Amino acid sequence: MNVLRMEDEAPRPARHWFAPWGWIYRPNSLEGVLLVLLTLAFCVQVFLAVDRHAHSVTDTLYGVFPFVVPAAMLLNWVASKTARR
């Protein structure tokens, strides 16, 4: 018995946010596009904030890496869970 759904209610069809495209996923719906745009906006914001205080290219790369890589991994994970199989 599911507490959140009534017994007589029919389950909704799954909505796919992403579609496999080689090794990566491409957005397939408005939700997917919004998620990609939010991730890109976050990465640009991090780059600008880190680059403002960096003294070299290496400082920028070391400062951006801990934020951009987990954001890309999280986006890839969400895409893999909401993609067509």
C-alpha positions in Angstrom: 0.0 0.0 0.0 1.4 3.4 -1.0 0.6 6.1 1.5 0.9 9.0 -1.0 -1.4 7.5 -3.7 -4.9 6.3 -3.4 -5.6 2.7 -4.4 -8.0 3.6 -7.3 -5.7 6.3 -8.8 -3.9 5.1 -11.9 -0.1 5.6 -12.0 1.2 8.4 -14.3 3.4 7.5 -17.2 7.0 8.2 -16.7 8.3 11.5 -18.2 11.7 11.4 -19.7 13.8 14.5 -19.1 16.9 13.3 -21.0 17.7 11.0 -23.9 20.9 9.1 -24.3 23.2 10.7 -26.9 26.5 8.7 -27.2 28.2 8.8 -23.9 26.2 11.8 -22.6 22.6 12.8 -22.3 20.7 15.5 -24.1 17.7 17.3 -22.7 14.5 15.9 -23.9 12.0 18.2 -22.1 11.6 21.6 -20.5 12.8 20.2 -17.1 15.9 18.8 -18.7 16.7 22.1 -20.4 16.1 24.0 -17.2 18.4 21.7 -15.2 21.2 22.1 -17.8 20.8 25.9 -17.8 20.9 26.0 -14.0 24.0 23.9 -13.9 25.7 26.0 -16.6 24.7 29.2 -14.7 26.2 27.8 -11.5 29.4 26.9 -13.3 29.8 30.3 -14.8 29.1 32.0 -11.5 31.8 29.8 -9.8 34.3 30.6 -12.6 33.7 34.3 -12.3 34.0 34.3 -8.6 37.2 32.2 -8.5 38.8 34.0 -11.5 38.3 37.4 -9.8 40.7 36.4 -7.0 43.0 34.1 -8.9 46.6 35.1 -9.8 47.1 32.5 -12.5 45.4 30.0 -14.8 46.3 27.2 -12.3 44.7 29.1 -9.4 41.5 29.4 -11.5 41.5 25.7 -12.4 42.2 24.5 -8.9 39.5 26.8 -7.6 36.9 25.8 -10.1 37.5 22.1 -10.1 35.9 21.3 -6.7 32.6 22.9 -7.8 32.3 22.2 -11.5 33.1 18.5 -11.5 30.5 17.6 -8.8 27.9 19.8 -10.5 28.6 17.9 -13.8 28.5 14.6 -12.0 25.2 15.4 -10.4 23.8 16.5 -13.7 25.0 13.3 -15.3 23.5 11.2 -12.5 20.1 13.0 -12.7 20.2 12.6 -16.5 20.9 8.9 -16.2 18.0 8.4 -13.8 15.5 10.3 -15.9 16.5 9.1 -19.3 14.7 6.8 -21.7 16.1 3.2 -21.5 
